[in-house]
C-alpha cells in the first residue's frame, strides 16, 4: 500500500489550501483491523493457557463457518508498553471532535495523534500532521461490533507530554483545528496509566494478504490481573491489488468468527479499547472522566 499512500499524500500536498474549490482524490486505507473485546477474567490466572484455549475455540468456530483456510502458529508474549491517553477532564473536548492522543513507553516510545470518523474521505483529509522525528502516518479501517470507523493517525518520537492543547499543537500542527480551546489543560484519561501486554503469532493466509492475529491485555495502574482483553486481526492492503474480493470475503468470515466465538469469550457493549477507557470509572473520576 505504500505506493498508493505516498501518491495520495503528494496529491494532498498539492491540493492543500485549495480543497474548497477542487474535489479530493479517493482515499486508500493502508490496512483493516478487526477487533473484539473478550472476558478479561479468563486471562487472570494464566494468560498463556487461556490464549491457547481461545485460539482453539476460534478455530472451532471457523470450522463451523466452513472457512476454507486455517490459522497457523500460536500466541506468545510480545511487546509490552505503558500507555496513557490525554484529553480535557470532564468535557472530553478532543474525543468530542473525533481526536485522541496516546503516549506509549516501553518496547515502543512514541506519541500518537489520531482522528476517527465513519466517513473515509473526511478521515483521510483531516490533517493529523506531526512535527517530530520518525513520523509515520497511516489510514486504517477499524471494525468493532459497535461499528466501523476510519482512523487517520500520525505517530512520532515522544519527546514531551503535552499538558495543554496549545502544547499539543506544537507537537502536531494538524491539531490546529483545536486552537479555539488552546488554553485547555490535558490530563490522563480516567487518571490512569495502562500496561499493555500483546501476544502475537497466529496468522491466516486469506489469499493476496495475510490476517495477523494479536491478543491484547490491559492492566490498569500496574494491577496484577487484566481489566481488558481484546482479540484482533490486521489485514494489510496489497501494494498492487489493494483488497481483492476473496481477501475481503475471508476477512468477513474471520470477523464473524471472532464476534461470536462461543464458550463465553465475548462480552456485550463492545465499543473498543479507547471507548472502554473513556468510560472507565476510577477513584480519580468516580463518575467517569467525561462527566
C-alpha positions in Angstrom: 0.0 0.0 0.0 2.9 2.4 0.3 2.8 3.4 -3.3 -0.9 4.5 -3.1 -0.3 6.2 0.2 2.7 8.2 -0.9 0.9 9.3 -4.1 -2.1 10.3 -2.2 0.0 12.3 0.3 1.7 14.1 -2.6 -1.6 14.9 -4.1 -2.8 16.2 -0.7 0.2 18.5 -0.5 -0.6 20.0 -3.9 -4.2 20.4 -3.1 -3.8 21.8 0.4 -5.4 25.2 0.6 -7.5 24.6 -2.5 -9.8 21.9 -1.2 -12.7 24.3 -1.1 -12.8 24.5 -4.9 -11.3 21.2 -6.0 -12.6 17.7 -5.5 -10.5 15.5 -3.2 -8.8 12.4 -4.6 -10.1 9.0 -3.4 -8.8 7.7 -0.1 -7.0 4.4 0.2 -6.6 2.7 3.5 -3.3 1.1 4.5 -4.9 -1.7 6.4 -8.1 -3.0 8.0 -8.2 -4.1 11.6 -11.0 -6.2 13.0 -11.3 -6.3 16.8 -13.5 -7.6 19.7 -13.3 -7.3 23.4 -13.2 -10.5 25.4 -13.9 -11.5 29.0 -10.7 -10.3 30.7 -11.2 -12.6 33.7 -10.4 -15.6 31.6 -6.8 -14.4 31.5 -6.4 -13.6 35.2 -4.5 -16.8 36.3 -2.6 -18.0 33.3 -2.8 -15.8 30.1 -0.7 -18.2 28.0 -3.0 -21.1 28.7 -6.1 -19.0 28.2 -4.7 -17.7 24.9 -4.2 -21.3 23.6 -7.8 -22.2 24.5 -9.0 -19.0 22.8 -7.2 -19.9 19.6 -8.6 -23.4 19.7 -12.2 -22.1 20.2 -11.7 -19.6 17.3 -10.6 -22.4 15.0 -13.6 -24.5 16.0 -15.9 -21.6 15.2 -14.2 -21.1 11.8 -14.7 -24.8 11.0 -18.4 -24.4 11.7 -18.5 -21.4 9.4 -16.8 -23.6 6.7 -13.8 -21.3 6.5 -11.6 -22.6 3.6 -8.3 -21.6 5.2 -6.6 -22.4 8.6 -4.9 -20.4 11.3 -1.3 -21.4 11.8 1.0 -20.5 14.7 0.4 -19.9 18.4 0.2 -16.9 20.7 3.4 -15.9 22.5 4.2 -12.8 24.6 5.2 -9.9 22.5 5.5 -6.1 23.1 4.9 -4.6 26.5 4.2 -0.9 26.9 2.8 1.7 29.3 0.1 3.7 27.7 -1.7 6.9 28.6 -4.4 8.8 26.7 -4.9 12.5 27.2 -8.0 14.8 26.9 -9.7 17.6 28.7 -11.1 16.5 32.0 -14.9 16.4 32.3 -15.5 17.9 28.9 -13.5 15.4 26.7 -13.2 18.0 24.0 -10.8 16.1 21.9 -12.9 12.9 21.8 -16.0 15.0 21.1 -14.4 16.3 17.9 -13.1 12.8 16.9 -9.5 13.1 18.1 -7.4 11.1 20.6 -3.9 11.5 21.9 -1.9 8.5 23.2 1.6 8.1 24.6 3.5 4.8 24.7 6.7 3.9 26.6 8.4 0.5 26.9 9.1 -1.6 23.9 8.0 1.5 22.0 8.4 5.2 22.8 6.1 7.4 20.8 3.1 9.7 20.8 0.2 9.4 18.5 -2.4 11.9 17.3 -5.5 10.3 15.7 -8.7 11.4 14.1 -11.6 8.8 13.7 -14.8 9.2 11.7 -17.1 6.8 9.8 -16.6 8.9 6.6 -13.5 7.6 4.8 -12.7 10.8 2.8 -13.3 13.1 5.8 -11.0 11.0 8.0 -8.3 10.9 5.3 -8.4 14.6 4.5 -8.4 15.7 8.2 -4.9 17.0 9.0 -3.1 14.9 11.6 0.4 16.0 10.6 3.2 15.9 13.2 6.4 18.0 13.7 8.5 15.4 15.4 11.1 12.9 14.3 10.4 9.4 12.8 6.9 10.4 11.8 4.6 7.7 10.4 1.1 8.5 9.1 -1.5 5.9 8.2 -5.2 5.5 7.4 -6.8 2.4 8.7 -10.3 0.9 8.8 -11.2 -0.1 12.4 -14.0 -2.6 12.7 -15.7 -3.5 16.0 -19.1 -5.0 16.8 -20.1 -1.4 17.7 -19.4 -0.1 14.2 -16.8 0.9 11.6 -14.6 4.0 11.6 -11.7 5.2 9.5 -8.7 6.1 11.7 -6.2 8.6 10.4 -3.2 8.9 12.6 0.4 10.1 12.9 2.8 8.7 15.5 6.3 10.2 16.1 9.1 10.0 18.7 7.9 11.0 22.2 10.0 13.9 23.5 7.5 15.6 25.8 3.9 15.0 27.0 1.5 17.9 26.2 -0.3 19.3 29.2 -2.3 21.8 27.2 -3.9 21.9 23.8 -1.5 24.6 22.7 1.4 22.3 23.6 -0.3 19.5 21.5 -0.5 21.8 18.5 3.3 22.4 18.7 3.8 18.7 18.5 1.2 18.1 15.9 0.4 21.1 13.7 -2.6 19.1 12.4 -4.2 19.8 15.8 -4.5 23.5 14.9 -8.2 22.7 14.3 -8.4 22.7 18.2 -6.8 26.2 18.5 -10.1 27.6 19.8 -9.5 25.6 23.0 -5.7 26.1 23.1 -5.7 27.1 26.8 -7.5 23.9 27.9 -5.5 21.5 30.1 -4.9 17.9 29.1 -4.9 15.1 31.7 -4.6 11.3 31.5 -8.0 9.8 30.6 -9.6 8.3 33.7 -6.5 9.4 35.6 -4.8 6.1 35.0 -2.0 4.5 33.0 -2.4 1.2 31.3 0.2 -1.6 30.9 -0.4 -3.2 27.6 0.8 -6.7 27.0 0.5 -8.1 23.5 0.5 -11.7 22.4 1.1 -12.4 18.7 2.0 -15.2 16.3 -1.2 -16.8 14.8 -2.0 -15.9 11.2 -4.2 -17.0 8.4 -3.4 -17.0 4.7 -6.5 -15.3 3.1 -5.3 -15.0 -0.5 -3.4 -12.0 -1.6 -3.0 -10.9 2.1 -2.4 -12.4 5.5 -4.6 -11.9 8.6 -2.3 -11.4 11.6 -3.8 -12.0 15.0 -3.0 -10.2 18.2 -4.3 -10.7 21.7 -4.0 -7.5 23.8 -4.3 -7.4 27.6 -4.7 -4.1 29.5 -3.6 -3.8 33.2 -4.8 -0.6 34.8 -2.3 1.1 37.1 0.0 -2.0 37.3 -2.8 -4.3 38.6 -1.9 -8.0 38.8 -4.8 -9.1 36.6 -6.0 -7.6 33.3 -9.1 -5.4 33.2 -9.5 -5.6 29.4 -8.8 -8.2 26.8 -9.0 -7.7 23.0 -8.6 -10.1 20.1 -7.9 -8.5 16.8 -6.6 -9.3 13.4 -5.0 -7.0 10.9 -5.0 -7.2 7.1 -2.6 -5.1 5.2 -3.5 -3.8 1.7 -1.7 -5.4 -1.1 0.6 -2.9 -2.8 -0.7 -3.7 -6.3 -4.1 -5.4 -5.8 -5.3 -3.5 -2.8 -8.0 -5.7 -1.2 -9.3 -8.4 -3.5 -12.8 -9.9 -3.2 -11.5 -13.2 -1.8 -9.5 -11.3 0.8 -12.5 -9.2 1.8 -14.8 -12.2 1.9 -12.5 -14.3 4.1 -11.9 -11.3 6.4 -15.6 -11.1 6.9 -15.7 -14.8 7.8 -12.9 -14.2 10.3 -14.7 -11.2 11.7 -17.9 -13.2 12.1 -16.0 -15.9 14.0 -14.3 -13.6 16.5 -17.5 -11.7 17.0 -19.3 -14.8 18.3 -16.5 -17.3 19.4 -18.7 -19.2 21.8 -17.6 -20.7 25.1 -18.5 -17.3 26.8 -15.5 -15.4 25.4 -17.2 -12.4 24.0 -18.7 -9.5 26.1 -21.6 -7.2 25.4 -21.4 -3.5 24.7 -18.2 -3.8 22.8 -17.1 -0.4 21.5 -13.3 -1.0 21.5 -10.4 -0.2 23.8 -10.5 3.6 23.6 -14.2 3.8 24.4 -13.7 1.4 27.3 -11.0 3.6 28.8 -13.0 6.7 28.5 -15.9 5.0 30.3 -13.7 3.6 33.0 -14.6 4.8 36.5 -11.5 5.3 38.6 -11.0 6.7 42.1 -9.9 9.9 40.5 -13.0 10.1 38.3 -15.7 8.0 40.0 -18.4 9.4 37.8 -16.4 9.0 34.6 -13.7 11.1 33.0 -16.1 13.0 30.7 -18.6 13.9 33.5 
